[in-house]
């Protein structure tokens, strides 16, 4: 757990075990799952600032083969707002080559009766591989290398990776934590916690790093794109990133009305504190924004209170148990800091 307020650390702690043979520490390199999706959004906006792409460009302009089977209307903005309509495809396992994953996505059709931009449904992985390929073609660097060079290293997030070199994985040893299934114990680590999964590049799912380093990303966004001497985005791009691009649409994956930014989840408590998935608890300000990882992590900024928060629980206990679990953790953090919403008591 890491929390900073006004850029100063106020919580930095680790409890339990990072893996069966090692205790959790504040420097444990943990799997973020979908909490890493905003990294891709920032990479895309950086390239948009440079004029290398436009958010309303059809994807096939940057990736011509993507337009097959009725996907020519899909834009980069649709990918970022989960309104593109190709959610669940078999893209292989952790050892499947990048080019083969992209081939499978490009030849797939849209879901039946799906008009991009008019329907919404969270895409766990597919659209994020496409965004990663757009970054690669626009920059000339692999997605893994691009985010290391232009997001992680400028923010001194040295131990953060999306696709970790095997020699780095091996050198971390017991510092490299595991995500395990605690709902059905005995089935081993999560796909992206396996040796192959750690080194694969999955822009929507297998970012790794210490939680105290992930919080630096949100400190930069709270700073209008700047942290210390490093700037990763302009203030205008940060405002664009966190604005509610998609408002009130029913999400066909989560089965709930949700707003969405550009790869960012705004505070959706307006749609039901206890039912809107992957929220930030009852004390977070309405302008809070961030992203969560499936049954495990949450990372967000709360501009109203100057907070950057990053939390990971490395056992997936099932959605029914996880949602109240994470809300309880986040609400306890706010209460311990003396931050309680007046309308909540």
N, C-alpha and C positions, 0 to 999 in steps of 0.2 A: 504494500500500500504506500503510495506517495501522494502528498498534497502540498502544493505551494499556495501562498496567499500574497498577492502583490509581488510575486517573484521570489519570495523567501520561503524556504521549506518549513512546514509546520508539522507534517507527519511523514515519517520515513521509517517503515518497519516491515519486518518479515516474520512469519510464524509458520510452524509446521515443517513439512519436507518438500523440497523441490523435486525429488525423485526418491526411489526406495533407498538409495545409498548416500543421500546427501541432504542436509538441512536446507531449508529455504533461507536465502540471505537477500539483502537489499540489492545485491549485484547479480542475483540469479538471472540468467538469460531465459526469458519465458516466451512461450508462444502466445501471440496476440490474437490469432484468428482474425475475425472481421474488424477488430479494433484497428487493424492496419489499413483498411480501405481508404481513409482520408489521405494517406500518404500518396496514393495514386491520384486522387483529386487535385492535390497540390502540384504534383508533377505536370498534370495536364494544364492547369492554370498558369504555371510558369511558362510553358511552351506557347500558350495563348498570348501571354504578355509579350513574348518575343515575335509574335506574328507567324509562328510556325504552324498554327492551326486555329480554327474557330470553333467555339462550342456548338454552333448550329451547322457546322459542316456535316454533310452526310458521311457516315463512316466509310462508305465505299470510295469516297474521294481520297481517303488516306490509306485504305485497305481495299483495293478494287474487288478482290475475290469475295469479300464479305457480302456483297449485294446479291448473291445467288439466292434463289428460292424466296423472292419477295421481300428481302430485307433492305431494299434501296432507300426506303424512307427513314430508316433509323439514323439518328444523329448522335454526335458525341454527348450532347445534353441528355438525350434519352438514356444513354448508358449510365450517366452519373446519377440520374434520378430514378433508376429502376423502373422505367416505363418502356423498355425496348421490346420485351416480349419473346425472349428465348431463354427462359430461366433454367430448365433442368435438362441437361444433355449429358450423355456419357462422354466425359473428356479423358477417361483413362485413370491410371493411378499415379502415384508420385514419381514413378520411373518413366512415364510417357513423355516423349520428347516435345518440346515447346511447339515445333512446327506441326506435329501431328495433332496436338490439342487445337491449334488454330485452324487446321484443315477441317476437323470435325465440326467446329463452330461455324465456319464459313459456309459449309454445304448444308447446314441445317435450315429448315424453314422457320418462320415465325409460328407462334402458337395460334391455334384456330381462332379466327375472328378478332385477332389482336390488331388494333390500330396504335402504332407507337405514339406515346404522349397522352393518349386518352384512357388507357388502362394502366394500372400500376401493380407490380408484383416484385418483391425483392429477389434479386439475382445473386445467389450465394457466391458463384465463381465465374460463370461464363462471360458476362460482360466485362469483368475485370481483366481477364486474359486479353480481350480485345483492346481495352484501354492500355494495357501494358505493351501490346504490339504497336499501337498508335504512338506511344512514347518512343518506342525503339525506332520506328521509321522516321519520326520527326527529328529525333536527336542524333541518330547514328550510334547510340549506345544501348546495350541490353537494359531492360527495365531494372534489373538488380543493380547494375553499375550506375545507372542514372540516379536512382534515389539515394544511393550511397554518396555520390559526388555532390548532388545539388540539394538534398534535404538533410540527410543524417549528419554528414561530416561538418557542414557549416554550423549546425546546432550542437556540435560536440556530442552527438549521439553515436559515439564510436562503436559501441557493442551492439548496434542495431543493424538488421539485415532483412532483406526479402530474397531468399535464396543465398544461403551461407556456404562459402567454399568449404570443401570437405576438411581441409587442413585446419581451418578455423574451428569447425565443429569438433574435431578431435582434440584441439588444444584447450577448448573450454572444459572438457572433462566433466566433473561434477557440478560446475557452474551452470551447465545447460539443463534447465528444468524440463519436466515432462508434464503433459496434460493427459490425464487418465480418466476412464469412464468409471464413475462411482455409483452410477445408477445400476449398472450390470457389471460388477467387478470381475476381473479375470480375463478380459478380452485384450489387454495390452494397451500401449500408448495410442493416442490419437494418430491418425495418418500423418499429420504434419509434425509429429514428435518422433517419428521413426528416423533412422539414419538417412534413408532416401528422402523422406519428407522434409527434413531440415535443409537439405541442399537444393531441393527443387525450387523453382520460382513460381509462386502462385500469388499474383498481386492482390487477390481478394481474400487470402486466407493464411499465408504462412510467414508473415513478418514475425521476427523474434527480437527481443531486447529486454533490458531491465526496465521495470515500470517507472523508475525515477527518470529514465531517459525518455520514455514516451511522453512523460509530462512536459518535457522541454518543448516538444512539438506544440503543445497547447499553450505554453507560455509565449511562444512566438506568435501564435494566432491572437492571443490576448493583447499582444504588443503591436497589433496591426500589421503582422508579417515580420516583425523584427524581434530578435532576442539578443541583447548585447550589441555587438558589432555586426552580427549576421542578419541579413534580410533574405527571407525565402519567398515572400510575396509582397506586392504593393498593398497598401491599405484598401484600395478599391477592389482588388481581387479577393482579399479576405472578406470584405462585405458581400461580395458576390457568392463566395463559397458558402457562407453561413445563412444567406437569405432563404426564406421558405419558397423554393422553386415550385414544389408540388404541394398543393394545399387541399386537404380534406379528401383526397382520393382513397378509396378502399383498397388496401394492399391485399392482393389475392394470395400471397404467400403467408403473411402473418394473420390474415383474416381479421383485419382491423383497419379502421380509418387512421391514416398517419400522414403527417407532413414530412417533407424531405428537402434537404438542401442539395448542393452539388457533391454527392458522396458523403454527406454529413447528415446526422440525425439531429434535428432540433428538439427541444423539449416538447414532448407530445402529451403532457399531463392534461391538456384541455380535452383530450379524447377519452380520458378515464385513467386516473392515477394507478389504479390496481389492475387495469386490463391492458393498457397500451404497453407493448413489449419493449424491453431494453430502454427504460427510462432512467431518470437521474434522481428519483426519490422526491418526496413531497416538499423538501426545503429548497431545492435548486431553483434559481431564478428562471423566469419564463424565457430569457434569452440564452439559456445554457445550450450548448451544442457539442456534439462529439460523435462517438460510435462505440458499439459494444461488440464483443466476441461471443460466439455461441456458448451459452451456459458456463461462462468462465470469466470474462473480463469486461471492464468498462473504463473508458478514458474520455474526458470531456473538459471543457472550459465553462466557467460560470462568470460572465463579465460583470454581472451585478455585484458579486462578492469578490471578484479578483482571484478566483480559485482555478487552479489547474489540478485535475484529479486523475490518477491512474491506479487501477486495482485489478489484480488477477487472483482468481481462486482456481487451483489447478486440478479440480475434480469436477467432471460434468455429471450433475446429479439428476438430470432431466428437467425439462422446461417448467413443469408444474412446481417443482421445489426451487429451481434457480431464481425465477423472477422475484418472489418475495425475499429470498436470501439476499440478492444483490441490493434490492431496495432497502432492506434493513441495514446492510453495511453502509450504504451511502447516507442514509438518514442519520445513523449513529455518528458518522464523521462530522456532518453539519452540526449536530447537537453538541458534540464534544468541543467544537469550535465556537459554540455560542451563537450559531446562525439558525434561527427558527423563523419560519414565515409567520407573520402576524395572523394570517387567516387560517393557520393550521394549529396554533397554540403550542 
